Amino acid sequence: MVSRRLDTTQSTRGRILYIEDDSASAHLVERILTNQGYEVTTAWDGLEGITRANEDRPQLILMDINLPNMNGHEITTRLRSLPNFSNIPIVALTANNSPGNRKLALAAGCTGYLTKPIDVSRFPQQIDDFLQGRVEPLSPDEKQIHLEKHAQRMVEHLEEKVRELEAVNKRLQQLDQLKNDFIVLVSHELRTPLTLISGYSHLLNQIFAAPEADETQEPVRELVSGLDTSVQRMRDVVLEIINVSRITAGILEIVPTQLKLHKLVHKVCQKFEHVCQERALALHIGDLKHLPPIEGDREQLELAIRNVLSNAIKFTPDGGHIYIVGRRLEHGVELLVRDTGIGIPPEEHARIFEQFYMLGPIEKHSTSKVSFQGGGLGLGLAITKGIVKAHNGRIWVESQRRDLTHPPGSTFHIFLPLQRSTRQKPKSSIQSD
């Protein structure tokens, strides 16, 4: 939006909002009225005009009738429904000078009707007249006739927009399905060569790890070790894609057994000991032995807890703290992972569980999944939500804000029912899907 305003410290004859999508017309009107002492703001379409009207509270609104998305009649009807705009002058300024169009504009709520091209010598006086209370007349019978036409056109316009939205939504669904199919196809195509590369890498590691291996081959051994690490990283990425595609398709396989969460949590934490030492992160595990056993898939729940803990590690600055505690609720158990990290803004609490969503600028992410603000595909929390949901549980997050200077921390809640076949909601916590 481009607008020119007089210095607000100076007195003005009045504030005028001009809604016009043609820049030449907008600049001409703006110059004429500004020279006469008015304060003029320009908006380029109806939605912007309504927003500016609410913010600036103009004393008169000028608008073109033929505007994109919302025409002048619809904008006028909307403004008249707002409490602060029931009586202010709204003047149509259009190139259409047909009597029918004028009556339609007045019936929709316009105070007056001016045509283009404007008469530069008379235009300021015409504006002043409307500010002083001038209202162009329209008989009750004419108003009723044209109100019916206006209502009919609004319904037709609404129907047109609904059809457009339906077409766009259908196309988006098709594109989403193509994306899912492509992801599944690519992930499965990658598994075969990765399996071969992984197998050969493992064989090379065994060869160079043998006692009779020549010490001069140490550089090659390091290269093979690096290859093995990279292959494992690629395998993890492929498995993430496969998991999220299964969750999306609703075919995630769950093999339930009786589980003790304290054993599962300790097993996951052991895998992050080295990372926590490197980054001076203190990992505190509460007494989870008092939690009752639950029914769940050991492998899938281990992955879910690992993803949440990995997320806490990624977004906690070096030297921070991570706490894992649990509590028994009436129908299940609740696992809480709290960190002293940089936090998550409230408006992002739901979005972080969406597929491929990453918080913060993507160019600032590193490729590491455990370094501070490390990157990834943005699938970890989406997979975790899918796994928890498959167990008839819930996952949500509590965090006040995102702040790198004074990290507020975040707390992830994972509620799991004692029996997977039942679904109960925890009573004592804030929840969000």
N, C-alpha and C positions, 0 to 999 in steps of 0.2 A: 504494500500500500504506500502511496506517495501522498503527502498532504502538506499544505503550507498554512502556517498559523501566524497571526500577528503576535507580537510580544504581549504576553498575558498581563503584563504590568500596565499596558495601555488600555484605555476604555475602548470598547467596540460597540457597534450598533447591534450586534447580535451574533450568535453562533449558528452557522448553517452547515448542514451535512449534505453533500451532493453524491448520490449513488449513480455512477455512470461508468460504462465499460469502454467508452471511446475517449482516448487520452486527449485528442484535440479539443473536443467539446468540453471536457473537464477543465483543461487549462484555460480556455477562453472564459468560461463562467467564473472560474476561480479568480482570474485576473480582474475581471470587471467588478466583482463583488468585494474583493480585497481592497481595490482602489476606492471603494465607497465606504470603507471602514468596517466591513464585516470580517468575522473570523471564519474561514472556510476549511472544512475537512473533506477529503475525497475518499470514497470507498468504491471498489471496482466490481463488486457483485453484491447480490442480495444478502447472503449470509454475513459477509464482512460488514455490510451496511447496518444490519440489525445489531451486530456486536458493537460497532462504533456508536450507534445511537444510544445503546445502553450505557456505554462508557462516558460519552461526551455530553449527553443530554442537550442536544441542539434545540434551538428555539424555532427552527424551520428545517424541513427536509425537502430537498429537491431530488427527483429521481427520473431516470429514463424508464420507459415502459418495457422495451424489448431488452431484457437483461438475461445473461446465461443462468441456467439452473432454476432461478425463481424470477418470474416477471414482476413488473412494477405493481400490478394488481395484487398479486400474492404477498409481496413484501408489505404493501399498505395494510392488507387484512391482518397480517401478523403483527405489525406495529400497533394497530388499533386495539388489539387484544391485550396489549401490555398496559399496566396501570398508569405509567407516566406519559403515554403517547395517545391518550384518548382525545385530547383537544388541541394538540400542537398542529400547526399548518403542515400538511404534506402536499406538495405541489408536483404534479406530473409535468415533465419536460420532454417532449417527444416530437419526432418528425411526422408522426401520423396525425393528421388534422381532421380525420373523418368524424362526423357527429356521433356515430355509434361508439367509437373508441373513447371519445370524451365522456359520454354518459356512463360507459362501463367503468372508467377510472373514478368518476365521482361516486358511483354506486359502491365501488369497492372501498371507499373511504377517503379518497383524495379531496383536499380542500379546493384545489384549483387545477387548471389545465392550461399549460403554455406550450406553444409549438416552436419547433426549430425550422429555419434558422431564427435565432432570437433577434429582437430589435434592440441593438445595443443601447440606443438612447432612452428607450422606455423600460428596459429590463430592471434596472435598480428600483425604479418607482413601483413596478409591479410586485417585486419582492417585498418592498416596504408596505404596500397595501395589504398583502397577505399577513404580514407580521402585525399589522394594526387591526386585523380581524376580518378582512374580506373573505367571504365564502361564496363560491359560485353556486347558483341555485340548481336544484334538480327536483322535479315534482315527485310526490310520493309514488304515483303510478309508474313513472319512468324508473324510479329507483328500484321498485319491486321487480319490474321486468328485467332490468339489467343485473340485479342481484341474482336472479335465477340463472341468467346466462353466465355470470361470474362463477356461481357454484358449480354449474355444469362443466365449465372449462377447467376448474380446479380438480374436479373428479377425473376428467379425461387426462389431465396432466399427471395426476397421481397414478392412474392406471398405467400410463406410459412409463413412468419411473419404476413402478413395480415390475413391469415386464422387463425393463432394462436390467434391474437388479437380479431378477430370476435368471436372465441369460448370463449375466456376469457370474452369478453364484454357480450355475451349472458348469460354466467354463472353468472356474476355480476348482470345482470338485474333480473335473476331468484332469486338470493339471496336477492336482494333489495325488490322484490315483496314478498318473504317469510317473510322478516323482517317487511314490512308494514302490511301484513296479521296477523302476530303474534302480533304486537302492537295493532291493532284494536281488535283482539280477546281477548287479555289479558285485555285491558282497559274496554271492555264491560263486561267481566266476573267479573272484580273488582267492577263495579258499583253496582251490586245487593247486595253483602255483605256490601259494604260501606254504602249503603242507610239504611240497617237494623241497622248497628252499629250506624250510625248518629242519626237515630230515637230513639233508646234506650238511647243513650247518652243525647239527648235533654230531654227525659222524666225524666231521673235521675237528670238533672240540675233543672228541674221544681220542682221535689220533694224536693230537698235540698234547693231550693230557697224559698220554702213556709214559711210563718211566723211561723208555728207551728214546723218547723224543729228543731231538738235537736242540741244545740251548740256543743255537744260532737262529733257530726258527721262532724265537720269542716274538719278534715283530709280527710275524704271520699269525701267531696265536692270538695276539691282541686284536688284529683285524677280524679274525673269525669270531672272537668274543663280541666285538662291536656289531658284527653282522647278526649274531644271534640275538642281541638286545634289540636291534632294529626290527628284526622279523617278529619278535614277541610283541613289540609295540604295534606293528601292523596287524598282527593277529587279534590283539585286544580291540583295535578299531573295528575290524570286520565283525567281531563278536558283538560289539556294541550296536552296530548297524543291524545285524541279524536279530538281536534281542528286541530292539525298538520296532522293527518291522513285524515281529511276532506279536508284540503288545498291541500295535496299531490294528493288526488283523484279528486280534482277540483269540490267538491260538498259543499263548504262552503256556507251556506245559508246567504244571505244578505237581510235584510228587510229595505229598504231605507225610511227615513223620513227627514224633514227639521230640521237641527241641528244648534245650536249656540255653537261654539267651546269653548267660554269662560266659559260657564256653565259646559261643559264636563270636561274641564281641572281643574276647581275648585273642582269638585266632586272627581276627581281622587286624587288631591293633599291633600284633607281632609283625605284620607285614609292613607297618609304617614306622617301626622303631628306628631304622637306619635314617630315614628321612627326617624324623623328629630330632634326632641327634645332630644331623647336619645343620638344621635350621634353628637349633636351640628352642624347639617347641616342647612345652611340658604337657604331656598327655595324662590326664587324671581319670582313672576309672573307678567309679563308685562301687559299692557292694551290690552286685547284681544277683548274688546267689539266692537271695530271698524271693526273687521273682519266680512265679510258678511256671512249669513247662508249658509251651504252646505247641499248637499243631501247625506245621509249616514246611516249606521246601528248604532244606538246609543250604543248598547251593545258591538258590535265588535270593534268600534272605541275607546270606553272606555278601552277595554282590550288592544288595541294596544298602546294607550298613557300610560297606567299603566305599560306595559312591558318596554317601553323606559325609563320612569321615574325610575322604579325599577332598571334598568341597571345602570342609572346614579348614583343612591344612592349606589349601590353595589361597584362601582369602584371609588367613591370619598372618600378620607380619612376623618376621623372625623374632624369636624371643617371647612369643605369645603363649597363651594357654588354651587347651581344649579339654572340656569336661564331658564325660559320658556317664549318665546316671539313669536309673530306671525306677518306676513305681508301679505298684499294682492298682488297677482300677476295678470297678465292679465286674466288668465282663471281659477284661483283658489286661494287657500290660502296655505301658507307655515308655518308650526309650527316648531320652533327650540327649541331643548332641549340642553342647553350647561352646561357643568359641569367643575369643577376644578380637575377632577380625574386623574388617572394615565395614561390615554391615550391608544391608539390602534396603533400598527405599521401599516404603509401604506399597507404592503403586506397582512394584515389580514382584511382589510376593507370589502372585499366581503365575506370572509369566516365566519365572525361573524353572518351572516344572514342564514347560513346553519343549517340544523337540527342536533341537538346533539353536535354542536361545542362549545367548551368552551376555552376561551383564558387563557393561563397560565397553569402551572402544576396542574393536577386534584387533586393531593394529598394535595394541599394547600387550596383547597376550603372547606369552612364550609358548613353545611347543611342549614344555614339560607339564605334566599333569599334577605335580606336587610342589613346584617352585611357586613363590609368591605371585599371585594373579596368573598362574599358568593357564595354558589354553586347553583345547580339546575340541570335540565336535559339538559340545553342548547337548549331549545325550544322557549324561550320567543321572541327573535328577529326574529326567523324563522316564528313564528306565526304572529308577527307584520307585517313582509314583506308580508305574504300571505293575511292578512286583507287589507293592504294598496293597494296591487295589485288588490284585488277583487273590490276595489273602483276606479280602474283605476288611482291610484296615484303612487307615488314613494317614496322610503325611501333610504337615504344614510348617510354616516358619514364622517366627516372631523376630522382628528387628525394627529399630526405630528409624534408621536412616543409613545412608552410605557416607562414610567420612574417613578419608585416608589419614587425616591429621590427628583426629581424636577418635579412634575406632570404637564404635558402640557395641560391636559383637552381634552375633545372631544365635538363635536357638531353634534347632530343628526338632520337631516332635514326630515320632513314629508310633502310632497306636496299632496294636495287633490284637485281635480277639483270641481268647484261649482256644476256641474251636474255629477252624476256618469256615465251617458251614454256617456259622452265625455271624451277624454283623451288628455291632453295637457301637454307638458313638460315645467317646469319653465325655463326661459331664463337667469336668473341672477346667477345661482349657479352651482358649480361643481357637476356632477352626476355620479353615478355608480350603476349598478344593483347588 
